[in-house]
Amino acid sequence: ALHAAASKGDFDAYFALYTDDAVFIGTDATERWSLDQFKAYTKPHFDKGKKDGKGGWTYTPHDGARNVTIDPSGTVAFFDELLDNDNY
């Protein structure tokens, strides 16, 4: 759902999948975004993609290359995954 919403540039659907205290860690070592910072960065890209029909961005996950860790309380989950993108 996350990648499908991003690929369509569907800002609302994409961010509905995040908690209010989510942190986005990107592909570069300097990318650690609070939710508000990531929304501010993402919005213009998604808006532009909707106008030109290209969506936000498209990443394709590798089968079996997603790691999900749930903390012992069961209230926090972390995940990382191996992705492909035609531009990289």
ABEGO torsion letter per residue (X at the ends): XAAAAAAAGBAAAAAAABBAABBBBBABAABBBBAAAAAAAAAAAAAAAAAAGAEBBBBBBBBGABBBBBBAAGABBBBBBBBBBAAX
